[in-house]
Amino acid sequence: MSSSVEATAPAPTPAPAAAWHRRARVIAQDWLETEGQRWVFVLKTLLAAFLALWIAFRLGFDSPRSAMMTVFIVALPSSGMALEKSIYRLFGTLVGCAAALTLIALFPQQAMLLFIALAFWVALCTAGSALMRNARSYGFVLAGYTACMIAVPAIDAPLQVFNLAVSRVTEISLGILCAALVNDALFPKHQSEQLVQAVRRLYRNIAQLCSDAMQGRLTPEQLERLHLQFATEVAALESGRAAAFFEAGDIRTRNQQLHAFNAAAMVGLTTFHTLHQLMQRLRNRGDMLVPDVMLPLYDAFSNALLVTNIPARTAVEVGVTRDKLSALHVVLPQMIAEARGNFLRHEYNDVQRLNLDTALELMQRFSDEFYQLVVIYHDLPKRLSDKPAKNARQILSYSAKTPPMIALAAGLRSAAALLLLTLAWHGLNWPSAGGAVIITVIFCGLAASSPDPSGLIRQTTLGFASATPFAFFCAFFMLNHVEGYMMLVLAMLPFLLVGAYISTWRKVAGIGIGFNLMFAQMIAPENLMRFDVLNFINDSMAQVLGLVLAGLMFALILPEHKQGSRRHIADSLWGEALRLCISDAANLRHHFESRVRDLLNQLSMSIRGTADADTRRTLNQAITLLEIGHAIIDLRDLSARLKPGHPARVAKEKCVASLADYFRKPQAPQHARALAETQAAGVMLRSLLLSKETLQENEAAQLQRALTDLHLIHASLLDQSLNEFSTEAALTNGASHHAA
């Protein structure tokens, strides 16, 4: 019995070898895509750094460590980003060298005049860096502090300034060439590949946001967070495109397509959010007639945006979405007619009728704009002609700019730091104080374009401070016992390995970069090594003190005037809205959309953790002003098509003028006047539409669209976020008046 049982009992079977191999392959793939990428970056960075150091030794450069430090500075994950930063670093260095030679020639033995001229130059470069806020800003920073690095040491020896300039350029050029060579030769990670992923992610997130919002799956808080995320992704796509331009010829030919994709994404999402906000305001008031009538349209569009329950993942898949939207366009007039018929079967008033007209108009615009986005995305992989069509419309790029007051404050801060520290240097007669002056100027410039200058300086200071004891140990207990280049490398490698690895973690990258820069600076590898304990202590103290002083400059000199300042972002938003009303410049719509999205990106980058109430209020103001801005642009375009003196044109011009007064001075009287003029213009247009037989061809359609724009402006003016800003502005002005 027992034997038969034993014979029939199933024996345990080991896991199949194929399954084990598959699991191991998945684990290895995950490691390669995460931790493996970090170690590849670390090894490439160190190889390029030691290669630059070896060549500098062989060529007998005065300061081989500068070539090595250049590699650490320009080391970035993708070859495109590294090349972009390297090129601007080289250009900035050349300009800075030319400035230093010019200033020393003008003031060879006049230290105070030289310091004043240097301060003016540094202020100009720092302001330019803060204003640009992209890779070009790094060139401005280099132009400023390179002049200091050459001119300050040459104060007591002006005849050496040319040699210093030549050495600086050659050492930096060597580091750049070594970094570029290693990046492209070993496991290259091209920016163009990341750009493709960024385009896919941006489209997928927009389509998912629109679909989820139409189905009512997003809360207001989630929508706010997604709008900030979207602004960040638009900025990231533009910076990725600019970096890929340096490595891939194909990207250069697709500049216009990528600009068009970014522009279509911004405009389409703004139109959709305007429609969504209109429906949300009606729901909040308990007026469900129009939202209920719009549900079939929402369902149809939501389904058209998805491919097998998710948005298209590639440009090829989006062809399915394009076909769905094309089919939807065919039946859209019928669906709109059915929506109107369904609406007319209920009791309604004039305001509800206007709400329906506005919603249907926005739905039509969104349909056209999103279809254009899908077509652009679908055409991205197609082969392009080498010669663009002569009649092709020039697409403007997304541009990142900083409010001018922040840029001016950054320049003033750097100039003040240089003047104060150079005066202290002369008074103290401390030989290492020149290093403190240069470090302070460098980080006043670098941090000026950072969304978190205090965090950048804090992390770098920590990296500098933690590197000092390790550099001391390596220099005085290891390097003084070794001979030959390979032994030098083996002595320095463990320490630099740790710093390079820490720099791969975004949250603490500044610590790792600061560690390696300080370590290489203090070890000071040269053909003839010098081991001077007193000089080491003085120089290390000066470096750390310079960073601390840079942090103090941001804390003491105009601390509110920095990147991401909520107050400056809010003021800039209202300034952009005012510009829409009074400017006759071309491409107003694109510039307005681009500037507001950039301001939202600045707001997003300045958030640490969860956004507070003030930040959320500024975000809501930005979104509301976006709605009003697009309606104003449309209103002005429609007015321009009417004859001068036309009653509708006169009414709309009065409305735009009252809005300009409100944006210029957002207080209660101006707000009330803007509301009154908007209502008056709406009454005028409705009276004209009642007598359609007297209107010319297409004039009725133009007036109807203008009426929906006026309705959108009126509804947005009643938004709580604008009223809160008006109250805050009134309180601020009142406080200033009483103080005066």
VOGU-3710 file (C-alpha; in Angstrom, 3 decimals, decimal comma):
1> msssveatap> 0,000/0,000/0,000  2,652/2,429/1,022  4,780/1,589/-1,945  1,900/2,244/-4,320  1,232/5,550/-2,648  4,869/6,456/-2,943  4,811/5,468/-6,583  1,821/7,640/-7,389  2,831/10,697/-5,308  4,081/13,555/-7,516
11> aptpapaaaw> 7,753/14,245/-7,071  8,761/17,895/-6,518  9,978/19,398/-9,789  12,688/22,018/-9,785  12,032/25,411/-11,400  12,693/25,275/-15,146  16,066/26,635/-16,205  14,403/28,897/-18,752  12,356/30,641/-16,073  15,458/31,160/-13,919
21> hrrarviaqd> 17,373/32,638/-16,852  14,450/34,906/-17,706  14,252/36,191/-14,152  18,006/36,767/-14,024  17,832/38,627/-17,329  15,057/40,889/-16,031  17,013/41,647/-12,851  20,155/42,368/-14,851  18,230/44,619/-17,231  16,716/46,580/-14,342
31> wletegqrwv> 20,157/47,004/-12,784  21,666/48,178/-16,070  18,914/50,767/-16,558  19,256/52,225/-13,053  22,372/51,509/-11,000  24,348/50,377/-14,029  23,849/53,734/-15,741  25,218/55,497/-12,677  28,381/53,413/-12,647  28,891/53,847/-16,383
41> fvlktllaaf> 28,698/57,617/-15,865  31,138/57,443/-12,923  33,693/55,377/-14,831  33,463/57,563/-17,944  33,893/60,724/-15,873  36,945/59,422/-14,031  38,515/58,050/-17,204  38,116/61,428/-18,937  39,443/63,271/-15,862  42,573/61,136/-15,539
51> lalwiafrlg> 43,139/61,242/-19,302  43,015/65,061/-19,227  45,382/65,077/-16,229  47,876/62,756/-17,971  47,920/64,818/-21,178  48,327/68,017/-19,136  51,317/66,438/-17,383  52,858/65,332/-20,681  52,410/68,774/-22,245  53,797/70,535/-19,176
61> fdsprsammt> 50,789/72,711/-18,411  51,120/75,149/-15,527  47,973/73,859/-13,786  47,009/70,298/-14,863  44,305/70,213/-12,182  42,291/72,791/-14,178  41,935/70,320/-17,042  40,844/67,646/-14,589  38,361/69,936/-12,841  36,875/70,949/-16,201
71> vfivalpssg> 35,908/67,319/-16,801  34,078/67,176/-13,452  32,257/70,412/-14,268  31,060/69,460/-17,764  30,319/65,809/-16,899  26,643/65,156/-17,678  24,724/61,936/-18,388  24,144/62,520/-22,121  26,724/63,467/-24,718  24,506/66,240/-26,088
81> maleksiyrl> 24,176/67,981/-22,733  27,923/67,613/-22,092  28,785/69,043/-25,523  26,356/71,928/-25,088  27,780/72,871/-21,708  31,337/72,422/-22,951  30,857/74,699/-25,942  29,319/77,469/-23,876  32,056/77,004/-21,280  34,695/77,446/-23,969
91> fgtlvgcaaa> 32,988/80,516/-25,449  32,533/82,030/-21,999  36,194/81,398/-21,179  37,381/83,082/-24,378  35,192/86,124/-23,743  36,304/86,269/-20,097  39,970/86,100/-21,109  39,477/88,926/-23,591  37,744/90,998/-20,910  40,565/90,355/-18,408
101> ltlialfpqq> 43,252/91,359/-20,921  41,328/94,532/-21,767  40,790/95,537/-18,138  44,394/94,903/-17,143  45,532/96,940/-20,153  43,245/99,822/-19,149  44,114/99,778/-15,419  47,556/98,115/-15,099  48,562/99,686/-11,781  45,259/101,038/-10,493
111> amllfialaf> 43,802/98,330/-8,279  40,670/100,188/-7,195  39,694/101,172/-10,737  40,359/97,604/-11,848  38,111/96,248/-9,090  35,310/98,658/-10,043  35,589/97,718/-13,718  35,652/94,029/-12,808  32,578/94,479/-10,632  30,724/96,127/-13,504
121> wvalctagsa> 31,728/93,298/-15,876  30,742/90,587/-13,389  27,400/92,312/-12,740  26,688/92,428/-16,476  27,561/88,755/-16,956  25,613/87,594/-13,898  22,532/89,555/-14,950  22,775/87,985/-18,405  23,067/84,538/-16,856  20,024/85,063/-14,639
131> lmrnarsygf> 18,029/86,485/-17,540  18,710/83,616/-19,956  18,205/80,623/-17,623  19,380/77,994/-20,122  22,680/76,510/-21,239  23,732/79,887/-22,632  23,542/81,321/-19,135  26,536/79,151/-18,217  28,566/80,979/-20,864  27,669/84,291/-19,209
141> vlagytacmi> 28,793/82,989/-15,824  32,103/81,778/-17,286  32,719/85,110/-18,987  32,294/86,842/-15,627  34,325/84,729/-13,280  37,053/83,852/-15,823  37,891/87,550/-15,966  38,238/87,494/-12,171  40,355/84,327/-12,164  42,812/85,968/-14,554
151> avpaidaplq> 42,715/89,604/-13,465  42,807/89,101/-9,668  46,066/87,064/-9,597  47,579/89,467/-12,151  47,060/92,568/-9,994  50,571/92,341/-8,559  52,073/90,971/-11,808  50,238/92,537/-14,777  52,870/91,312/-17,244  51,787/87,714/-16,540
161> vfnlavsrvt> 48,158/88,260/-17,510  48,600/87,011/-21,094  50,259/83,803/-19,908  47,455/83,275/-17,411  44,832/83,734/-20,137  46,544/81,325/-22,526  46,960/78,721/-19,775  43,316/79,023/-18,780  42,069/78,504/-22,342  44,358/75,565/-23,109
171> eislgilcaa> 43,613/73,748/-19,857  39,860/74,129/-20,224  39,995/73,147/-23,905  41,890/69,990/-23,004  39,341/69,011/-20,363  36,467/69,627/-22,789  38,072/67,548/-25,548  38,778/64,644/-23,219  35,221/64,683/-21,833  33,745/64,789/-25,355
181> lvndalfpkh> 35,991/61,984/-26,607  35,202/59,599/-23,764  31,471/60,435/-23,829  31,158/59,580/-27,515  33,590/56,640/-27,586  32,438/54,612/-24,569  28,802/53,584/-24,036  27,427/56,815/-25,551  24,119/57,983/-24,185  22,709/60,287/-26,812
191> qseqlvqavr> 20,448/63,187/-25,941  18,404/62,524/-29,076  17,182/59,237/-27,570  16,101/61,024/-24,400  14,411/63,680/-26,527  12,273/61,008/-28,192  11,228/59,767/-24,758  10,445/63,336/-23,652  8,172/63,892/-26,685  6,359/60,614/-26,044
201> rlyrniaqlc> 5,946/61,386/-22,351  4,630/64,895/-23,004  2,015/63,729/-25,502  0,998/60,783/-23,337  0,551/62,963/-20,263  -1,511/65,568/-22,139  -3,799/62,939/-23,664  -4,207/61,182/-20,308  -4,927/64,466/-18,524  -7,621/65,452/-21,042
211> sdamqgrltp> -9,223/62,000/-20,989  -9,237/61,760/-17,184  -10,583/65,303/-16,779  -13,411/64,621/-19,253  -14,346/61,516/-17,307  -14,290/63,441/-13,995  -11,430/61,431/-12,540  -9,278/64,407/-11,482  -9,669/66,641/-8,438  -8,803/70,373/-8,630
221> eqlerlhlqf> -5,638/69,687/-6,618  -4,547/66,989/-9,068  -5,186/69,319/-12,002  -3,048/72,012/-10,383  -0,213/69,560/-9,855  -0,480/68,298/-13,436  -0,366/71,845/-14,813  2,892/72,485/-12,972  4,227/69,150/-14,201  3,221/70,046/-17,752
231> atevaalesg> 5,048/73,393/-17,569  8,173/71,573/-16,363  7,937/69,014/-19,178  7,576/71,722/-21,840  10,713/73,445/-20,511  12,558/70,106/-20,321  11,625/69,283/-23,908  13,018/72,598/-25,112  16,274/72,214/-23,149  16,593/68,631/-24,440
241> raaaffeagd> 16,077/69,810/-28,010  18,750/72,464/-27,586  21,209/69,892/-26,204  20,445/67,309/-28,903  21,152/69,997/-31,511  24,872/69,621/-30,726  25,071/65,882/-31,314  22,540/64,839/-33,954  22,194/66,361/-37,408  18,698/64,899/-37,714
251> irtrnqqlha> 17,507/67,018/-34,787  18,719/70,182/-36,531  16,397/69,465/-39,456  13,485/68,841/-37,084  13,745/72,061/-35,097  10,595/73,489/-36,647  8,653/70,275/-36,019  9,673/70,201/-32,353  8,842/73,888/-31,918  5,466/73,254/-33,548
261> fnaaamvglt> 4,843/70,258/-31,268  5,603/72,281/-28,155  3,468/75,225/-29,318  0,517/72,976/-30,256  0,732/71,211/-26,904  0,624/74,504/-24,978  -2,252/76,006/-26,951  -4,324/72,806/-26,964  -4,029/72,290/-23,229  -4,916/75,929/-22,532
271> tfhtlhqlmq> -8,098/75,641/-24,615  -9,055/72,409/-22,922  -8,464/73,846/-19,470  -10,593/76,885/-20,347  -13,428/74,542/-21,310  -12,922/72,420/-18,208  -12,884/75,465/-15,936  -16,133/76,718/-17,478  -17,823/73,378/-16,768  -16,362/73,289/-13,255
281> rlrnrgdmlv> -17,681/76,766/-12,440  -21,155/75,699/-13,569  -21,010/72,530/-11,458  -19,889/74,516/-8,422  -22,960/76,746/-8,830  -25,222/73,703/-9,170  -26,094/74,565/-12,789  -25,838/71,102/-14,366  -27,787/71,718/-17,581  -24,849/72,555/-19,851
291> pdvmlplyda> -22,422/69,996/-18,293  -25,039/67,255/-18,760  -25,618/68,273/-22,370  -21,875/68,177/-23,025  -21,411/64,636/-21,637  -21,849/62,795/-24,990  -19,204/65,035/-26,564  -16,891/64,464/-23,620  -17,310/60,684/-23,880  -16,655/60,705/-27,621
301> fsnallvtni> -13,473/62,781/-27,298  -12,239/60,831/-24,292  -12,512/57,566/-26,229  -10,871/59,075/-29,325  -7,806/60,117/-27,295  -7,100/56,557/-26,149  -5,683/53,505/-27,899  -6,694/50,283/-26,104  -7,589/52,227/-22,925  -4,295/54,175/-22,789
311> partavevgv> -2,894/57,050/-24,870  -0,666/56,272/-27,826  2,857/55,381/-26,730  4,679/56,167/-29,977  4,331/58,342/-33,070  3,275/55,253/-35,029  0,522/54,345/-32,546  -0,803/57,895/-32,588  -1,912/57,217/-36,145  -4,833/55,333/-34,576
321> trdklsalhv> -5,744/58,438/-32,588  -5,487/60,548/-35,739  -7,926/58,247/-37,540  -10,331/58,343/-34,585  -10,234/62,139/-34,451  -10,731/62,346/-38,221  -13,836/60,184/-37,935  -15,011/62,302/-35,010  -14,593/65,493/-37,054  -16,989/64,103/-39,634
331> vlpqmiaear> -19,782/63,526/-37,097  -18,933/66,504/-34,844  -21,402/68,936/-36,503  -24,174/66,382/-36,021  -23,191/65,829/-32,375  -23,171/69,591/-31,770  -26,611/69,871/-33,355  -27,873/67,042/-31,133  -26,418/68,785/-28,085  -28,254/71,993/-28,995
341> gnflrheynd> -31,480/70,062/-29,568  -31,138/68,323/-26,221  -30,507/71,692/-24,565  -33,581/73,281/-26,155  -35,812/70,542/-24,725  -35,108/71,911/-21,226  -36,028/75,178/-19,587  -33,127/77,608/-19,887  -32,245/81,279/-19,633  -30,039/83,555/-21,732
351> vqrlnldtal> -26,956/82,982/-19,546  -27,270/79,212/-19,894  -27,661/79,577/-23,648  -24,486/81,648/-23,745  -22,709/79,064/-21,605  -23,663/76,361/-24,104  -22,506/78,428/-27,082  -19,197/79,109/-25,335  -18,689/75,445/-24,409  -19,414/74,237/-27,946
361> elmqrfsdef> -17,112/76,875/-29,424  -14,301/75,792/-27,071  -14,931/72,144/-27,873  -14,604/72,886/-31,584  -11,356/74,789/-30,993  -9,961/72,028/-28,810  -10,859/69,428/-31,427  -8,984/71,328/-34,132  -5,971/72,091/-31,919  -5,570/68,574/-30,570
371> yqlvviyhdl> -5,905/67,109/-34,047  -3,089/69,437/-35,148  -0,961/68,206/-32,224  -1,601/64,583/-33,204  -0,678/65,246/-36,842  2,589/66,946/-35,851  3,465/64,087/-33,513  2,628/61,451/-36,139  4,818/63,219/-38,729  7,892/63,506/-36,493
381> pkrlsdkpak> 9,552/60,215/-37,586  8,985/60,860/-41,291  11,893/61,609/-43,578  12,320/65,336/-44,083  13,407/67,221/-47,160  16,725/68,990/-46,882  15,145/72,232/-48,110  12,116/73,563/-46,245  9,263/74,919/-48,273  9,579/78,616/-49,048
391> narqilsysa> 6,033/79,330/-47,958  6,329/77,325/-44,707  5,292/79,332/-41,679  8,100/80,004/-39,221  7,306/78,396/-35,865  8,660/80,286/-32,884  10,442/78,437/-30,116  9,593/78,254/-26,448  11,815/80,755/-24,641  12,802/80,902/-20,989
401> ktppmialaa> 13,346/84,330/-19,479  13,620/85,726/-15,984  11,800/88,824/-14,682  14,208/91,756/-15,257  14,255/92,828/-11,594  15,592/89,420/-10,543  18,332/89,633/-13,187  19,284/93,147/-12,042  19,369/92,009/-8,411  21,651/89,096/-9,369
411> glrsaaalll> 24,052/91,465/-11,098  24,025/93,884/-8,164  24,656/91,025/-5,740  27,718/89,784/-7,642  29,143/93,283/-8,040  28,670/94,057/-4,345  30,293/90,758/-3,366  33,332/91,432/-5,534  33,823/95,011/-4,321  33,350/94,203/-0,636
421> ltlawhglnw> 35,641/91,187/-0,681  38,408/92,824/-2,691  38,432/95,733/-0,234  38,619/93,252/2,645  41,389/91,372/0,823  43,517/94,511/0,587  42,824/95,341/4,199  43,576/91,860/5,581  46,651/91,205/3,452  45,799/87,475/3,548
431> psaggaviit> 47,489/85,700/0,591  44,684/83,138/0,205  41,912/85,734/0,268  42,041/85,954/-3,531  40,711/82,394/-3,691  37,803/83,358/-1,437  37,005/86,324/-3,698  36,944/84,146/-6,817  34,820/81,375/-5,231  32,304/83,929/-3,950
441> vifcglaass> 31,987/85,531/-7,384  31,693/82,122/-9,090  28,834/80,933/-6,931  27,039/84,279/-6,885  26,896/83,850/-10,650  26,068/80,134/-10,749  23,363/80,341/-8,095  21,739/83,371/-9,741  20,131/81,128/-12,389  19,266/78,339/-9,947
451> pdpsglirqt> 15,692/77,926/-8,643  17,160/77,187/-5,206  20,353/79,243/-4,792  20,579/78,600/-1,053  20,272/74,846/-1,601  22,941/74,881/-4,325  25,402/76,795/-2,163  24,581/74,685/0,893  25,223/71,400/-0,922  28,435/72,647/-2,519
461> tlgfasatpf> 29,691/73,953/0,830  29,039/70,569/2,375  30,940/68,922/-0,483  33,868/71,339/-0,079  34,008/70,895/3,690  33,786/67,099/3,576  36,477/66,877/0,881  39,033/68,896/2,837  40,083/66,238/5,414  40,204/63,531/2,733
471> affcaffmln> 42,333/65,757/0,511  44,649/66,438/3,450  45,012/62,727/4,180  45,604/61,854/0,528  48,139/64,643/-0,009  50,227/64,333/3,142  49,912/60,623/3,945  49,695/59,022/0,489  50,922/61,179/-2,390  54,177/62,118/-0,688
481> hvegymmlvl> 55,086/58,406/-0,722  54,196/57,538/-4,311  56,062/57,881/-7,595  54,741/57,816/-11,138  51,421/58,653/-12,701  49,735/55,289/-12,092  50,431/55,468/-8,369  49,021/59,009/-8,344  45,852/57,719/-9,987  45,494/54,817/-7,555
491> amlpfllvga> 45,910/57,168/-4,591  43,253/59,626/-5,794  40,829/57,148/-7,357  38,917/55,920/-4,248  38,079/59,441/-3,127  37,044/60,725/-6,557  35,020/57,556/-7,118  32,857/58,352/-4,095  32,339/61,975/-5,161  31,448/61,036/-8,738
501> yistwrkvag> 28,949/58,427/-7,542  27,240/60,882/-5,166  26,892/63,336/-8,069  24,647/60,827/-9,904  21,901/61,264/-7,271  19,855/64,329/-8,178  18,937/65,370/-4,628  22,574/65,436/-3,453  24,393/65,975/-6,761  25,838/69,294/-5,553
511> igigfnlmfa> 27,627/67,545/-2,692  29,331/65,084/-5,040  30,376/67,731/-7,557  31,632/69,998/-4,774  33,566/67,112/-3,218  35,446/66,299/-6,424  36,141/69,930/-7,288  37,521/70,677/-3,841  39,509/67,439/-3,731  41,176/68,088/-7,098
521> qmiapenlmr> 41,752/71,745/-6,207  43,458/70,979/-2,888  45,484/67,983/-4,070  46,774/70,262/-6,849  48,465/67,554/-8,966  51,392/69,097/-10,816  54,615/67,903/-12,431  56,481/69,258/-9,430  54,316/68,484/-6,399  54,452/70,827/-3,398
531> fdvlnfinds> 53,473/69,682/0,087  52,918/72,788/2,195  50,623/72,210/5,167  50,221/75,898/5,990  49,321/76,778/2,400  46,855/73,858/2,278  45,061/75,035/5,412  44,911/78,639/4,206  43,608/77,741/0,757  41,001/75,285/2,047
541> maqvlglvla> 39,725/77,830/4,559  39,514/80,439/1,803  37,525/78,113/-0,482  34,952/77,195/2,167  34,778/80,785/3,425  34,108/81,988/-0,128  31,085/79,688/-0,392  29,774/80,802/2,982  30,116/84,436/1,917  28,239/83,689/-1,324
551> glmfalilpe> 25,391/82,271/0,761  25,424/85,388/2,934  25,176/87,595/-0,138  21,936/85,871/-1,143  20,625/86,141/2,413  21,513/89,808/2,934  21,317/91,528/-0,479  17,779/91,601/-1,917  16,861/88,121/-0,612  13,379/88,263/-2,198
561> hkqgsrrhia> 14,802/88,895/-5,665  15,734/85,368/-6,700  14,573/82,698/-9,129  11,173/81,253/-8,274  10,084/84,211/-6,119  6,305/83,943/-5,923  5,792/87,704/-5,736  7,858/88,385/-8,842  6,165/85,571/-10,734  2,729/86,994/-9,869
571> dslwgealrl> 3,755/90,511/-10,929  5,173/89,158/-14,194  1,948/87,277/-14,908  -0,086/90,477/-14,644  2,513/92,320/-16,698  2,178/89,762/-19,490  -1,620/90,127/-19,407  -1,257/93,922/-19,653  1,086/93,523/-22,630  -1,620/91,609/-24,474
581> cisdaanlrh> -3,956/94,570/-24,214  -1,607/97,355/-25,269  1,021/95,776/-27,536  0,796/95,558/-31,318  3,796/93,226/-31,654  3,577/90,181/-33,884  3,111/86,644/-32,500  1,520/87,877/-29,281  -0,300/84,594/-28,689  2,853/82,492/-28,842
591> hfesrvrdll> 4,913/84,845/-26,677  2,156/85,080/-24,078  1,682/81,312/-23,898  5,420/80,733/-23,771  6,056/83,330/-21,044  3,222/82,136/-18,808  4,323/78,502/-19,144  7,872/79,535/-18,302  6,680/81,415/-15,218  4,750/78,301/-14,178
601> nqlsmsirgt> 7,925/76,279/-14,650  9,798/78,695/-12,386  7,027/78,352/-9,820  7,191/74,554/-10,051  10,977/74,445/-9,639  10,820/76,649/-6,556  8,430/74,314/-4,713  10,014/72,185/-2,019  7,587/69,418/-1,029  3,895/70,318/-1,060
611> adadtrrtln> 2,825/73,675/-2,481  1,564/76,121/0,146  -1,605/78,210/-0,113  0,176/81,262/-1,583  1,824/79,169/-4,294  -1,465/77,507/-5,205  -3,136/80,912/-5,403  -0,419/82,145/-7,787  -0,893/78,994/-9,882  -4,630/79,600/-10,113
621> qaitlleigh> -4,003/83,222/-11,096  -1,690/82,054/-13,879  -4,247/79,587/-15,235  -7,044/82,160/-15,082  -4,906/84,803/-16,789  -4,098/82,260/-19,485  -7,830/81,900/-20,160  -8,376/85,661/-20,222  -5,266/86,241/-22,322  -6,290/83,910/-25,126
631> aiidlrdlsa> -9,779/85,403/-25,150  -8,308/88,935/-25,364  -6,066/87,955/-28,283  -9,019/86,409/-30,092  -11,148/89,474/-29,327  -8,513/91,841/-30,697  -8,119/89,751/-33,851  -11,866/89,787/-34,434  -12,070/93,536/-33,800  -9,335/94,186/-36,366
641> rlkpghparv> -11,529/92,570/-39,037  -14,318/95,107/-38,467  -14,337/98,566/-39,972  -13,146/101,482/-37,813  -16,087/103,027/-36,010  -18,151/99,822/-36,110  -20,260/99,699/-32,899  -19,000/96,230/-32,020  -15,394/97,276/-32,577  -15,794/100,367/-30,400
651> akekcvasla> -17,395/98,314/-27,600  -14,657/95,692/-27,715  -11,903/98,322/-27,706  -13,453/99,894/-24,597  -13,553/96,462/-22,991  -9,869/95,772/-23,769  -8,904/99,238/-22,494  -10,700/98,621/-19,193  -8,940/95,270/-18,889  -5,603/97,003/-19,458
661> dyfrkpqapq> -6,392/99,420/-16,615  -7,272/96,476/-14,378  -4,066/94,572/-15,185  -2,051/97,746/-14,651  -3,686/98,412/-11,276  -5,567/95,311/-10,038  -7,848/96,899/-7,466  -11,591/96,865/-6,819  -12,605/100,007/-8,835  -10,672/98,848/-11,917
671> haralaetqa> -12,088/95,343/-11,507  -15,651/96,678/-11,363  -15,081/98,838/-14,456  -13,657/95,879/-16,393  -16,701/93,786/-15,490  -19,067/96,604/-16,512  -17,353/97,213/-19,879  -17,319/93,474/-20,604  -21,025/93,245/-19,898  -21,733/96,349/-21,990
681> agvmlrslll> -19,805/94,915/-24,939  -21,747/91,674/-24,612  -25,068/93,536/-24,640  -23,980/95,460/-27,747  -23,017/92,260/-29,593  -26,254/90,496/-28,656  -28,301/93,432/-29,947  -26,427/93,320/-33,254  -26,935/89,571/-33,552  -30,694/89,986/-33,129
691> sketlqenea> -30,810/91,813/-36,476  -28,767/89,379/-38,544  -30,317/90,562/-41,819  -28,366/93,834/-41,540  -25,022/92,083/-41,038  -22,567/91,358/-43,820  -21,379/87,897/-44,840  -19,478/86,050/-42,060  -20,009/89,040/-39,730  -22,563/87,131/-37,632
701> aqlqraltdl> -20,118/84,262/-37,062  -17,402/86,723/-35,997  -19,733/88,498/-33,597  -20,891/85,185/-32,124  -17,301/84,110/-31,484  -16,511/87,510/-29,954  -19,549/87,085/-27,706  -18,188/83,774/-26,393  -14,811/85,449/-25,773  -16,500/88,200/-23,772
711> hlihaslldq> -18,426/85,611/-21,795  -15,189/83,765/-20,980  -13,509/86,999/-19,874  -16,470/87,918/-17,684  -16,556/84,468/-16,046  -12,783/84,507/-15,468  -12,865/87,989/-13,941  -15,162/86,608/-11,259  -12,604/83,940/-10,368  -11,638/83,957/-6,690
721> slnefsteaa> -7,867/83,891/-7,351  -8,024/87,242/-9,188  -10,080/88,802/-6,422  -7,531/87,603/-3,860  -4,706/89,184/-5,836  -6,653/92,452/-6,085  -7,166/92,448/-2,318  -3,501/91,661/-1,695  -2,396/94,431/-4,077  -4,698/96,921/-2,366
731> ltngashhaa> -3,331/96,009/1,051  0,259/96,322/-0,201  -0,396/99,716/-1,751  -2,208/100,840/1,376  0,669/99,780/3,578  3,121/101,627/1,332  0,934/104,747/1,420  0,719/104,747/5,214  4,445/104,141/5,505  5,095/107,132/3,280
//
